[in-house]
Amino acid sequence: MSHHAWPTELKFSKSGKALTVTFDDGETFTLPYKTLRLESPSAEVQGHGSGPKPPPPVISDDLTVEKADPVGRYAVRIFFSDGHSSGLFTWAYLRELGEKLAAA
């Protein structure tokens, strides 16, 4: 990816259980909380090193996001209602997830 798009807005929808990210190039992506939790870039979800990826966590349908803290100017740490909060979602990663979902 050559360009770095910055999000102009992160909108957490409690009713929609999804994060809507709007980027400065006009693209908007909606990322369900469940997808964010499943694809969390944390080591406990993605595995350590080159070994097999651990089994995906079982995620309840009423999973919500309690809060999200910006990390520097490049990422957001999302605190999920099941206690998971070790994943740092960079703008590039959110963009990648959004594009993957949009292409699916």
Long-range contacts (C-beta under 8 A, 24 or more apart in sequence): 1-92, 1-95, 1-96, 4-91, 4-92, 5-91, 5-95, 6-91, 7-91, 7-94, 10-68, 10-76, 12-65, 12-68, 14-64, 17-63, 17-64, 19-65, 19-78, 19-94, 21-94, 21-95, 21-98, 23-91, 23-95, 27-95, 27-98, 29-94, 29-95, 29-97, 29-98, 29-99, 29-101, 29-102, 30-98, 30-101, 31-94, 31-97, 31-98, 31-101, 33-63, 33-64, 33-65, 33-80, 34-59, 34-61, 34-63, 35-97, 35-101, 36-65, 36-78, 36-80, 36-89, 36-97, 37-63, 37-80, 37-82, 37-84, 39-97, 40-78, 40-84, 40-86, 40-87, 40-89, 41-87, 41-88, 41-89, 41-90, 41-93, 42-84, 42-86, 42-87, 42-88, 43-86, 44-84, 44-86, 45-84, 45-87, 57-82, 57-84
